């Protein structure tokens, strides 16, 4: 494993550094110290390296693009209704940054912070280790937390993201990486030719503000039915009937920590033969098809809807208001660890 680093522009007047791990097969993983952005997951092809992530070549281009591209999202990914929650009868108010609701923990979320970075490697894996201490003034949450996020590239070409949290008071913890994928060759503009499989029978019903109502909607026979694999082109064109003109939806999935250990999702590009499998220990996959991505963005794919597919492994959104979704509370003396694993065939 080889580890290197280089300058990647600036954010908030401070220099951004890119850290890169490369294995013996020519697979590369790069992470930025600002926002914990997963900037590169590239594989060798007959035409050179191909980055399978939606990506920019400078920090300035990421900041201009928006859309949370491959950012480390936390402490709570996706939405919290009314930007408020309760733990043990105590009410807490968050920043409302999307109407009356909180999206991706607001402006103080992890994606808007610089991280302390260390690296480590041996013959079998290379690690990029992000760490921070957050106070309520830092992230808007009601506790002091110590957070470690470890991106690891393994010798079998897989990547794991391990997210560790511990706190001095009850708070919330449901992070993810907002990674966008396009497995096709570099000259393919959208994911329409790719096939998605999701280990899910239901998606969440939501209100007009994309806040879950608590109801589950059956996927079978609809554009949401990916349990046995489905063409994204067909499904996305069906979704043109929706206000979003694509996917921005929450799938209830079977965690990979069950006995079978199945992936929660897989994405395949039939033309190239590339396939990505995603494993997660939590019960949700948020699927967002980059609807409305503007043409002005400077990314490795042209700016347009469906240029890439965000696949965000997490716990079901708005869980504090729906106990049946699972408990995302982080408590003192009870550290929490979540892992997302990505396996690639190329």
C-alpha positions as CSV (number, residue, x, y, z in Angstrom):
1,X,0.0,0.0,0.0
2,X,1.2,3.5,-0.9
3,X,0.0,6.6,0.9
4,X,0.5,10.1,-0.5
5,X,-0.9,13.6,0.0
6,X,-1.2,16.8,-2.0
7,X,-2.8,20.3,-1.9
8,X,-6.4,20.5,-3.0
9,X,-7.2,24.2,-2.8
10,X,-8.9,26.1,0.0
11,X,-12.1,26.1,2.1
12,X,-13.0,28.9,4.4
13,X,-9.5,30.5,3.9
14,X,-7.6,27.3,5.0
15,X,-5.7,24.8,2.8
16,X,-7.4,21.6,1.9
17,X,-5.3,18.4,1.7
18,X,-6.1,15.3,-0.3
19,X,-4.9,11.9,1.2
20,X,-4.5,9.0,-1.2
21,X,-4.1,5.3,-0.7
22,X,-3.2,3.0,-3.6
23,X,-3.0,-0.8,-3.5
24,X,-0.9,-3.2,-5.7
25,X,-3.8,-3.6,-8.1
26,X,-3.8,0.1,-9.1
27,X,-7.0,0.8,-7.1
28,X,-6.9,4.3,-5.5
29,X,-8.9,5.9,-2.7
30,X,-8.7,9.6,-1.8
31,X,-10.2,11.5,1.0
32,X,-10.1,15.3,1.8
33,X,-9.5,16.7,5.3
34,X,-12.4,19.2,4.7
35,X,-15.8,17.6,5.0
36,X,-14.3,14.1,5.0
37,X,-15.1,14.1,1.3
38,X,-14.5,10.8,-0.5
39,X,-12.9,12.3,-3.5
40,X,-11.7,9.2,-5.4
41,X,-12.4,5.5,-5.7
42,X,-10.7,4.7,-9.0
43,X,-10.0,1.4,-10.8
44,X,-7.6,0.7,-13.7
45,X,-9.1,0.3,-17.2
46,X,-7.7,-0.1,-20.7
47,X,-7.9,3.7,-20.9
48,X,-6.3,4.5,-17.6
49,X,-7.8,5.2,-14.2
50,X,-11.5,5.6,-13.9
51,X,-13.0,7.3,-10.9
52,X,-16.3,5.6,-10.1
53,X,-17.4,8.4,-7.8
54,X,-18.9,11.7,-8.9
55,X,-16.0,14.0,-8.2
56,X,-14.4,17.4,-8.6
57,X,-10.7,18.2,-9.2
58,X,-10.5,21.1,-6.7
59,X,-12.1,22.2,-3.5
60,X,-13.5,25.3,-5.2
61,X,-15.4,23.1,-7.6
62,X,-16.9,21.1,-4.8
63,X,-18.1,24.2,-3.0
64,X,-19.6,25.6,-6.2
65,X,-21.4,22.3,-7.0
66,X,-23.3,21.8,-3.7
67,X,-25.4,18.6,-3.6
68,X,-23.3,17.2,-0.7
69,X,-21.2,15.3,-3.2
70,X,-19.4,12.4,-1.5
71,X,-19.3,14.3,1.8
72,X,-19.1,12.7,5.2
73,X,-22.6,13.5,6.7
74,X,-23.1,13.6,10.4
75,X,-23.9,13.5,13.2
76,X,-27.3,12.8,11.6
77,X,-27.8,12.2,7.9
78,X,-31.0,13.2,6.1
79,X,-33.9,14.9,7.7
80,X,-35.3,15.5,11.2
81,X,-38.8,16.9,11.1
82,X,-39.4,20.3,12.6
83,X,-35.6,20.4,13.4
84,X,-36.4,19.1,16.9
85,X,-36.2,15.9,18.9
86,X,-36.5,14.6,22.4
87,X,-34.4,12.2,24.5
88,X,-35.6,11.0,27.9
89,X,-38.2,13.7,28.0
90,X,-35.8,16.5,27.3
91,X,-36.5,18.6,24.1
92,X,-33.8,19.8,21.8
93,X,-34.0,22.3,18.9
94,X,-31.7,22.1,15.9
95,X,-31.0,24.6,13.1
96,X,-33.8,24.5,10.5
97,X,-32.0,24.6,7.2
98,X,-34.7,23.2,4.9
99,X,-37.9,24.9,5.6
100,X,-38.9,24.0,9.1
101,X,-36.7,20.9,9.1
102,X,-33.1,19.9,9.6
103,X,-31.3,18.4,6.7
104,X,-27.9,16.7,7.2
105,X,-27.5,18.3,10.6
106,X,-27.6,21.8,9.2
107,X,-24.8,24.2,8.5
108,X,-22.7,22.8,11.5
109,X,-22.7,19.3,10.2
110,X,-19.5,17.3,9.8
111,X,-19.5,18.1,6.1
112,X,-18.6,21.7,6.9
113,X,-15.7,21.0,9.2
114,X,-12.0,20.4,8.8
115,X,-10.8,17.1,10.3
116,X,-7.6,15.9,12.0
117,X,-6.1,13.3,9.8
118,X,-3.7,10.4,10.3
119,X,-2.7,7.6,8.0
120,X,-1.6,4.0,8.5
121,X,-0.8,1.1,6.2
122,X,0.5,-2.5,6.0
123,X,0.6,-5.1,3.2
124,X,-3.1,-5.7,3.4
125,X,-4.8,-2.3,4.0
126,X,-4.2,1.5,4.0
127,X,-6.2,3.7,6.3
128,X,-7.1,7.4,6.3
129,X,-8.2,8.2,9.8
130,X,-10.3,11.3,10.5
131,X,-10.9,12.5,14.1
132,X,-12.6,15.4,15.8
133,X,-14.0,16.5,19.1
134,X,-17.3,18.3,18.8
135,X,-19.0,20.5,21.4
136,X,-22.6,21.7,21.2
137,X,-21.2,25.0,19.8
138,X,-19.5,23.1,17.0
139,X,-22.2,20.8,15.7
140,X,-25.4,22.1,17.4
141,X,-26.0,18.8,19.2
142,X,-26.6,18.5,22.9
143,X,-23.4,16.7,23.9
144,X,-19.6,16.7,23.6
145,X,-18.6,13.9,21.3
146,X,-15.4,12.3,20.1
147,X,-15.7,11.1,16.5
148,X,-13.4,8.8,14.5
149,X,-14.0,7.9,10.9
150,X,-11.7,5.4,9.2
151,X,-11.6,5.0,5.5
152,X,-9.8,1.8,4.6
153,X,-8.7,0.5,1.2
154,X,-8.1,-3.3,1.4
155,X,-5.9,-5.5,-0.7
156,X,-9.0,-7.1,-2.2
157,X,-9.9,-3.7,-3.6
158,X,-12.8,-3.2,-1.2
159,X,-13.3,0.0,0.9
160,X,-14.8,0.2,4.4
161,X,-15.9,3.3,6.2
162,X,-16.0,2.8,10.0
163,X,-17.7,5.5,12.0
164,X,-17.1,5.6,15.8
165,X,-18.9,7.9,18.2
166,X,-18.8,8.4,22.0
167,X,-20.4,11.2,24.0
168,X,-20.7,12.7,27.5
169,X,-24.5,13.1,27.3
170,X,-27.3,11.6,25.3
171,X,-27.3,12.8,21.7
172,X,-28.0,11.5,18.2
173,X,-25.7,9.5,15.9
174,X,-26.6,8.4,12.4
175,X,-23.8,9.3,10.0
176,X,-23.2,8.3,6.4
177,X,-21.1,9.1,3.3
178,X,-23.2,10.9,0.6
179,X,-21.4,9.0,-2.2
180,X,-22.6,9.3,-5.8
181,X,-21.8,6.5,-8.2
182,X,-21.5,6.0,-11.9
183,X,-19.8,2.7,-12.9
184,X,-19.9,3.3,-16.7
185,X,-17.0,4.5,-18.9
186,X,-16.1,8.2,-18.7
187,X,-18.0,9.1,-21.8
188,X,-21.4,7.9,-20.4
189,X,-23.4,10.9,-19.0
190,X,-26.0,9.2,-16.9
191,X,-26.7,6.0,-14.9
192,X,-29.7,5.1,-17.1
193,X,-27.9,2.1,-18.6
194,X,-27.1,0.6,-15.2
195,X,-29.0,-1.9,-13.0
196,X,-29.8,-1.4,-9.3
197,X,-30.6,-4.1,-6.8
198,X,-31.8,-3.1,-3.3
199,X,-32.5,-5.7,-0.5
200,X,-35.8,-4.0,0.3
201,X,-39.6,-4.7,0.2
202,X,-40.7,-1.3,1.3
203,X,-39.9,2.4,1.1
204,X,-41.1,5.2,3.4
205,X,-44.1,7.3,2.8
206,X,-43.3,11.0,3.2
207,X,-45.1,14.3,3.3
208,X,-44.7,17.2,1.0
209,X,-41.5,18.2,2.8
210,X,-39.9,14.7,2.5
211,X,-40.5,13.9,6.1
212,X,-41.5,10.3,6.8
213,X,-45.1,9.8,7.9
214,X,-44.2,6.5,9.6
215,X,-46.0,4.4,7.0
216,X,-44.3,1.8,4.8
217,X,-45.2,1.6,1.1
218,X,-44.7,-1.8,-0.7
219,X,-42.2,-1.7,-3.6
220,X,-43.5,-4.6,-5.5
221,X,-44.7,-3.8,-9.0
222,X,-43.6,-0.1,-8.9
223,X,-40.7,1.9,-10.0
224,X,-39.3,1.3,-6.5
225,X,-39.1,-2.5,-7.0
226,X,-35.4,-3.2,-7.1
227,X,-35.4,-6.4,-5.0
228,X,-34.5,-8.6,-8.0
229,X,-32.6,-5.9,-9.9
230,X,-34.1,-3.4,-12.3
231,X,-33.0,-1.1,-15.1
232,X,-32.4,2.4,-13.8
233,X,-33.3,3.9,-17.1
234,X,-36.8,2.4,-16.9
235,X,-37.3,3.2,-13.3
236,X,-36.0,6.8,-13.6
237,X,-38.3,7.5,-16.6
238,X,-41.2,6.2,-14.5
239,X,-40.1,8.7,-11.7
240,X,-40.5,11.6,-14.1
241,X,-44.1,11.5,-13.0
242,X,-43.1,12.6,-9.5
243,X,-42.3,16.2,-8.3
244,X,-38.6,15.3,-7.9
245,X,-38.3,13.9,-11.5
246,X,-36.2,11.1,-10.1
247,X,-35.4,9.3,-6.9
248,X,-35.1,11.0,-3.5
249,X,-36.4,8.2,-1.5
250,X,-35.8,6.1,1.7
251,X,-35.7,2.3,1.3
252,X,-36.1,0.1,4.4
253,X,-33.3,-2.5,3.9
254,X,-32.3,-5.8,5.6
255,X,-29.0,-5.0,7.4
256,X,-26.0,-7.0,6.2
257,X,-25.3,-8.1,9.8
258,X,-28.1,-10.6,9.5
259,X,-27.2,-14.3,9.2
260,X,-27.1,-14.3,5.4
261,X,-24.8,-11.3,5.3
262,X,-26.3,-10.1,2.0
263,X,-25.4,-6.6,0.6
264,X,-28.1,-4.0,1.1
265,X,-27.7,-2.9,-2.5
266,X,-25.7,-3.5,-5.7
267,X,-25.1,-1.4,-8.8
268,X,-24.1,-3.0,-12.1
269,X,-23.0,-1.6,-15.4
270,X,-23.8,-4.4,-17.9
271,X,-21.7,-2.8,-20.7
272,X,-18.4,-2.7,-18.8
273,X,-19.2,-5.5,-16.4
274,X,-18.4,-3.3,-13.3
275,X,-20.4,-4.1,-10.2
276,X,-20.5,-2.5,-6.8
277,X,-21.9,-4.2,-3.7
278,X,-22.7,-2.2,-0.6
279,X,-23.0,-3.7,2.9
280,X,-24.3,-1.9,6.0
281,X,-25.2,-2.7,9.6
282,X,-28.2,-0.3,9.5
283,X,-31.7,-0.5,8.1
284,X,-32.0,2.2,5.4
285,X,-30.6,3.2,2.1
286,X,-31.4,6.6,0.8
287,X,-31.4,6.7,-3.1
288,X,-31.0,10.1,-4.8
289,X,-30.5,10.4,-8.5
290,X,-28.9,13.9,-8.6
291,X,-32.2,15.4,-9.8
292,X,-31.6,18.9,-11.1
293,X,-27.8,18.8,-11.0
294,X,-26.9,22.1,-12.9
295,X,-25.0,22.2,-16.1
296,X,-22.6,24.7,-14.6
297,X,-20.9,22.2,-12.3
298,X,-17.3,21.3,-12.9
299,X,-17.3,17.6,-12.2
300,X,-16.0,14.4,-13.8
301,X,-19.5,13.8,-15.3
302,X,-21.5,16.5,-17.1
303,X,-24.0,18.4,-14.9
304,X,-27.4,16.9,-15.5
305,X,-30.0,14.9,-13.7
306,X,-29.1,11.3,-13.2
307,X,-25.4,11.9,-13.8
308,X,-24.7,9.6,-10.9
309,X,-26.7,7.8,-8.2
310,X,-26.3,8.6,-4.5
311,X,-26.5,5.5,-2.3
312,X,-26.5,6.5,1.3
313,X,-26.4,3.8,3.9
314,X,-27.8,4.9,7.3
315,X,-30.6,4.3,9.7
316,X,-34.1,5.2,8.6
317,X,-34.5,9.0,8.5
318,X,-36.4,11.0,11.2
319,X,-36.0,8.0,13.6
320,X,-36.4,10.2,16.8
321,X,-40.0,10.7,15.8
322,X,-40.7,7.1,14.9
323,X,-39.4,4.7,17.5
324,X,-40.3,1.7,15.3
325,X,-37.5,2.9,12.9
326,X,-34.8,2.1,15.5
327,X,-32.9,4.0,18.2
328,X,-30.1,6.3,17.0
329,X,-29.3,7.7,20.4
330,X,-25.7,7.8,21.4
331,X,-25.3,7.6,25.2
332,X,-22.4,8.1,27.7
333,X,-20.3,5.0,28.3
334,X,-22.0,3.3,25.3
335,X,-19.8,4.0,22.3
336,X,-21.4,3.3,18.9
337,X,-19.7,1.9,15.8
338,X,-21.2,1.7,12.3
339,X,-19.6,0.3,9.2
340,X,-20.3,0.6,5.5
341,X,-18.4,-1.7,3.1
342,X,-18.1,-1.4,-0.6
343,X,-16.9,-4.3,-2.8
344,X,-16.0,-3.6,-6.4
345,X,-15.7,-5.9,-9.4
346,X,-14.1,-4.3,-12.5
